[in-house]
Amino acid sequence: MSERIVLAYSGGLDTTVIIPWLKENYEKAEVIACCVDVGQCENYGEIEEKAYKTGADKVVIINAREEFITGYIFPMVKANVIYEDKYLLGTAAARPLIAKKLADVALLENATAICHGATGKGNDQIRFELTFKAFAPNLKIIAPWRIWDITSREDCMEYLEKRGIEAPAKKEQSYSRDQNILHISHEGLELEDPAAQPNYRHLLQLSVSPEDAPDKPEYLELEFDKGILIKLNGKALPPVTLMEVLNEIGGRNGIGIADMVENRVVGMKSRGVYETPGGTILYYAHRELERLCLDSKTTGFRWIVSQKLSELIYAGEWFTPLCEALFTFADKTQECVSGTVKLKLYKGNIIPAGLSSPYSLYDENLASFTTGGLYNHKDAEGFINLLGLPIAVRARVMNELNEK
C-alpha cells in the first residue's frame, strides 16, 4: 500500500535526509513537505526549491508568525510561564502550533501518515505526537530517528554525500539550532560538555555578548493592556513588528542569553544556549507591572499556576483540558494588568526605570514612613499576637515537655 506522508519540513539537515529516506523505505511514498513559518528568518523560496530537489512531491508553506505571537507567546507572557526558572519555552511553544498545522494539512490532503524529524532522545517528539493525537488521532506517525540506522549528524551528512545531495550544514559548524520569532536555541558540539564555556562571539546569532554591547544604556518604554503589549516607546505596532523590534533592541544590548542544563521530559539532562532577546524584555516588563497591579494572594497562587503551566508546555501538553483551564485563570488575573513600564538596558542587564498604572495597588500614603490616617501602627500589635499564636502555643507545649 502506498503512503501519502506529510513531513514537518525545515530544510535543515535532518529533514533534508528524511525526504529521500522516506522514498527509499516506503513503497510508492508520496511526500508532502510542510514548512510552518513561525519566524525562522528563512528564504522560503530556497526551502521550497530544496524540498523538490530532494524528492518532495508537494511543498506547503504556512505563515503562522502572527498566530504564534498572539496565540502562544502572549498567553505565555500573561501567565509568566518559565521552565525551571530560566527557559522561556521558545521551541516548546512553537511545536504545538507547527504540529497542529501539520495535522490540518494531513487531513486536508487525505494523508495516511505524518512524519517528523525529532530525535528519540528529545522533547520535540512528544510535543509533535501529543498534538497529532489531539487533532489527527487516526493517522500513522513516522519518526525516522527512532527506526533508522543513522546515529549522528555526521551520519546524516554522509548519507547525503553518498546520494549527491548538498548538506545544509558543515561539520565544523553543525550545532543543532532551532529558531523562531521568540528565540534561537543552540545544542551540540562543545555545548555537550557542561564544563565548556561557549564562545559567544562564534555561537550567537541574534545577540551580541554583553561585553560587546554599547557602553551607553538604552531606555525603553512598554505599554500593556490587560497583560498584552500594545505599544513600544509610545508607538502602536502590529504583533510581528513588536517582536522584531524588541529582538533588535534586546540583541544589540546583549539581553536574554541563557546557558542552561535542563531536565528533559524523557528523563535525561541536556545543555543548551538560548537567545531570547525580545522575549526576555517582554517577560521582565510584564512581571514588573504585575508587581504593581496584582494583590498578594493572586500573585502567590499565580506563581503556582505558572510553574505547572511551564511543565505542561515543556512536556507538549498544550492542547489538554488542564492547560486550557490554567490559561483561563491567567487571563482572569490580567484584567487589571495595564500600564506603562520603563526599562534601562545595559550590557545584558535589565534595570527597572519606573512604572505606572491606573490599576496600581501602591498607595504612597500607606507605604510612606510618615504616619497617616490610613494605617494605625497600634493595630500591628494585635495582628502580630494572632499571627504568632500557633508559634507561642507550640513553644509553651515544648517547654512543658522538656521540663518533665
C-alpha positions in Angstrom: 0.0 0.0 0.0 1.4 3.4 -1.0 1.8 6.1 1.7 0.8 9.7 1.5 3.1 11.3 4.1 3.0 14.9 5.4 6.5 15.8 6.6 7.4 18.5 9.1 10.0 20.1 6.9 12.5 22.8 7.8 15.2 22.5 5.1 17.7 21.6 7.9 20.0 18.6 7.9 17.6 16.1 9.4 14.6 16.8 7.2 16.8 17.0 4.1 17.8 13.4 4.8 14.2 12.3 5.6 12.7 13.0 2.2 15.0 10.6 0.3 14.9 8.2 3.2 11.1 8.0 3.0 11.2 7.5 -0.7 13.6 4.6 -0.2 11.9 2.9 2.6 8.2 3.3 1.9 7.0 1.9 -1.4 5.4 4.5 -3.8 5.6 7.0 -1.0 4.2 10.5 -1.8 5.9 13.1 0.4 4.3 16.4 1.1 6.8 18.7 2.7 5.1 21.2 5.0 7.0 24.2 6.4 5.4 26.3 9.1 6.9 29.8 9.3 7.0 30.9 13.0 9.7 33.4 12.4 12.7 31.3 11.3 14.1 34.1 9.1 14.5 31.7 6.2 14.3 32.1 2.4 11.2 30.1 1.8 11.7 30.2 -2.0 15.0 28.3 -1.5 13.5 25.9 1.0 10.7 25.0 -1.4 13.3 24.5 -4.2 15.4 22.4 -1.9 12.5 20.2 -0.9 11.6 19.5 -4.6 15.2 18.8 -5.4 15.5 16.2 -2.7 12.3 14.4 -3.8 9.2 16.1 -2.3 6.1 15.6 -4.4 4.4 18.8 -3.0 5.5 21.7 -0.8 3.2 23.6 1.5 4.5 26.7 3.3 2.3 28.3 6.0 2.9 31.8 7.5 2.0 31.4 11.2 4.2 34.2 12.7 1.4 36.4 14.0 -0.6 33.4 15.2 2.4 32.2 17.1 2.7 35.6 18.8 -0.9 36.3 19.6 -2.0 32.7 20.3 1.1 31.3 22.1 3.7 33.9 23.1 1.3 36.5 24.5 -0.6 33.9 26.6 2.6 32.5 28.0 3.8 36.0 28.9 0.4 36.8 30.6 0.9 33.6 32.6 4.6 34.2 33.3 5.5 30.7 32.0 9.2 30.0 32.5 10.5 26.4 32.7 12.9 25.7 35.5 13.2 29.5 36.2 15.3 30.0 33.0 13.9 28.7 29.7 11.2 30.9 28.1 9.9 27.9 26.1 10.7 29.2 22.6 10.8 25.8 21.0 8.3 24.2 23.3 5.6 26.7 22.5 6.2 26.7 18.7 5.9 22.9 18.4 2.2 22.6 19.2 1.4 25.2 16.6 3.5 23.6 14.0 2.1 20.2 14.8 -1.5 21.5 14.6 -0.8 23.0 11.2 0.7 19.7 10.0 -2.4 17.8 11.2 -4.6 20.3 9.4 -2.6 19.7 6.1 -2.6 16.0 6.6 -6.4 15.9 7.0 -6.9 18.2 4.0 -4.6 16.2 1.8 -6.1 12.8 2.9 -2.7 11.7 4.1 -2.1 8.3 5.6 0.8 9.4 7.9 2.6 12.4 9.5 6.4 12.4 9.8 8.7 14.5 12.0 12.5 14.7 12.4 12.6 14.9 16.2 15.1 12.5 17.8 14.2 9.7 20.2 16.1 11.4 23.0 14.5 14.8 22.7 11.3 16.6 23.8 10.1 17.5 20.4 8.9 14.0 19.5 6.5 14.2 22.5 5.3 17.7 21.6 4.6 16.8 18.0 2.9 13.5 18.7 0.7 14.6 21.5 -0.6 17.3 19.3 -1.1 14.9 16.4 -3.1 12.7 18.8 -5.3 15.7 19.7 -6.1 16.7 16.1 -5.5 13.6 13.9 -5.6 10.6 16.2 -6.1 8.1 13.4 -3.1 9.0 11.3 0.1 6.9 11.4 3.2 8.7 12.9 6.6 8.1 11.3 9.6 9.1 13.5 12.7 8.1 11.4 15.2 8.8 14.3 13.5 6.0 16.2 13.8 3.4 13.5 16.6 4.2 11.0 20.3 3.2 11.3 21.6 6.8 11.3 23.0 7.7 14.7 24.5 11.2 14.4 24.6 14.4 12.4 27.8 13.2 10.8 25.9 10.1 9.6 23.3 12.4 8.1 25.9 14.4 6.1 27.5 11.1 4.9 24.0 9.8 3.8 23.5 13.0 1.7 27.0 12.9 0.3 26.6 9.4 -1.0 23.5 10.4 -2.9 25.0 13.6 -4.3 22.8 15.9 -2.2 24.3 19.0 -0.7 24.2 19.1 3.1 22.8 22.2 4.7 25.4 22.3 7.4 29.2 22.0 7.6 30.7 19.5 10.1 32.6 22.1 12.0 29.5 24.2 12.4 26.9 21.6 12.9 25.2 22.9 16.0 21.6 21.8 16.4 19.7 25.0 16.2 16.0 25.9 16.3 14.9 29.5 15.6 11.6 31.3 15.6 10.5 34.9 16.3 10.8 34.3 20.1 14.2 32.7 20.3 17.0 30.6 18.9 18.4 27.6 20.6 21.9 26.0 20.3 22.9 22.5 21.1 25.7 20.1 20.2 29.4 20.3 19.7 31.3 21.8 22.7 28.0 22.6 24.4 27.6 18.9 25.2 30.3 19.4 27.8 28.7 21.4 30.7 32.2 22.4 31.8 33.0 24.1 28.5 32.4 27.8 28.3 30.7 28.7 25.0 32.5 31.0 22.5 29.6 33.5 22.3 31.2 35.6 19.5 31.2 32.4 17.4 27.9 31.0 18.6 25.4 33.8 18.9 23.0 34.6 16.1 20.5 37.2 17.4 22.6 38.9 20.1 26.0 40.3 21.0 27.9 39.3 24.0 27.2 41.6 26.9 30.8 42.8 26.9 30.3 43.8 23.2 27.1 45.8 23.9 27.2 49.6 23.8 28.8 51.4 26.8 25.8 53.7 27.0 22.4 52.4 28.4 19.3 52.3 26.3 15.9 53.2 27.7 12.7 51.5 26.6 9.0 52.1 27.4 6.5 49.3 27.0 2.7 49.8 27.4 0.4 46.9 28.2 -3.3 46.4 28.0 -4.7 43.5 30.1 -1.3 41.8 30.1 -0.7 42.3 26.3 2.0 44.5 24.9 0.4 47.1 22.7 2.9 50.0 22.4 6.7 50.3 22.3 8.1 53.8 23.1 4.6 55.2 22.7 4.0 53.8 19.3 1.4 51.2 18.5 2.8 48.4 16.3 1.4 45.1 14.9 2.4 42.0 16.9 5.1 40.7 14.5 6.7 44.2 14.3 6.7 44.5 18.1 8.6 41.3 18.4 11.0 42.1 15.7 11.8 45.5 17.2 12.2 44.0 20.7 14.5 41.4 19.3 16.6 44.0 17.6 16.8 46.2 20.7 17.5 43.3 23.1 20.0 41.7 20.7 22.2 44.8 20.4 22.2 45.2 24.2 23.2 41.6 24.9 19.9 40.8 26.6 18.4 37.3 27.1 21.4 34.9 26.7 20.7 31.8 28.8 23.2 28.9 29.2 21.2 26.1 30.8 21.3 22.5 31.9 17.7 21.4 31.9 15.7 18.3 32.7 14.2 16.8 29.5 10.8 15.0 29.6 12.4 11.7 28.7 14.5 11.8 32.0 17.9 12.9 31.0 19.6 16.3 31.4 20.7 18.3 28.4 22.7 21.5 28.0 21.9 24.3 25.6 22.3 28.0 25.0 19.1 30.1 24.4 19.0 33.6 22.9 15.6 35.3 23.7 16.4 39.0 23.4 12.9 40.4 22.9 11.1 37.8 24.9 13.3 38.4 27.9 12.4 42.1 27.8 8.8 41.4 27.4 8.6 38.9 30.3 10.6 41.2 32.6 8.4 44.3 31.9 5.2 42.3 32.3 6.3 40.9 35.7 7.2 44.3 36.9 3.7 45.6 36.0 2.1 42.7 37.8 4.0 43.6 40.9 2.2 46.9 40.9 -1.3 45.7 39.9 -1.9 42.2 41.5 -2.8 41.6 45.1 -0.6 39.4 47.2 -2.9 36.3 47.3 -3.4 36.3 43.5 0.4 36.8 42.9 1.2 33.9 45.2 -1.2 31.5 43.5 -0.3 32.7 40.1 3.3 31.6 40.6 2.0 28.1 41.4 -0.1 28.1 38.2 2.9 29.4 36.2 5.1 26.6 37.3 2.5 24.0 36.4 1.9 25.5 33.0 5.6 25.6 32.3 5.8 21.9 33.0 2.7 21.1 30.8 4.0 23.2 27.9 7.5 21.8 28.1 6.1 18.3 28.0 3.9 19.0 24.9 0.6 19.1 26.7 -0.6 22.4 25.3 -3.8 21.0 23.9 -5.1 19.5 27.2 -8.1 20.5 29.4 -5.7 21.3 32.3 -3.6 23.6 30.2 -6.7 25.4 28.9 -8.1 25.8 32.4 -4.8 27.3 33.7 -4.6 29.7 30.9 -8.2 30.8 31.7 -7.1 31.5 35.2 -4.1 33.5 33.9 -6.4 35.6 31.6 -8.6 36.5 34.6 -5.6 37.8 36.6 -4.7 40.1 33.7 -7.9 42.2 33.7 -6.1 44.9 35.7 -2.6 44.4 34.4 -2.5 47.6 32.2 0.0 50.4 32.3 3.5 51.5 31.3 6.9 50.1 32.2 10.2 51.9 31.6 13.4 49.9 31.5 17.1 50.6 31.3 19.1 48.1 29.2 22.8 47.9 29.8 25.3 45.2 28.8 23.0 42.2 29.3 21.1 43.7 32.2 17.5 44.9 32.5 17.0 47.5 35.2 13.6 49.0 36.2 13.3 52.7 35.4 9.8 53.4 36.6 6.2 52.1 36.1 2.7 53.4 36.3 -0.8 52.0 36.0 -4.4 53.2 36.6 -4.9 50.0 38.5 -1.8 50.4 40.7 -2.3 49.0 44.2 0.6 51.0 45.5 -0.6 53.7 47.9 2.0 56.2 48.9 0.0 57.2 52.0 0.2 53.6 53.2 3.8 52.9 52.1 5.3 56.1 53.4 7.3 56.1 56.7 5.2 59.1 57.6 2.3 58.2 59.8 -1.0 58.7 58.0 -4.7 58.2 58.6 -5.0 55.0 56.5 -2.8 52.9 58.8 -2.8 52.8 62.6 0.6 51.5 63.9 -1.2 50.2 67.1 -3.2 47.7 65.0 0.1 45.8 64.4 0.3 44.5 67.9 -3.0 42.6 67.8 -2.2 41.3 64.3 1.2 40.0 65.4 -0.2 38.4 68.5 -2.8 36.5 66.4 -0.3 35.6 63.7 2.2 34.3 66.3 -0.4 32.4 68.4 0.5 29.0 67.0 4.2 29.7 67.5 3.6 30.7 71.1 1.3 27.7 71.9 3.9 25.3 70.5 6.7 26.9 72.4 4.8 26.5 75.7 4.0 22.9 75.0 7.6 22.1 74.1 8.9 23.9 77.2 6.5 21.9 79.4 7.6 18.6 77.9 11.3 19.5 78.3 10.7 20.3 82.0 9.3 16.8 82.7 
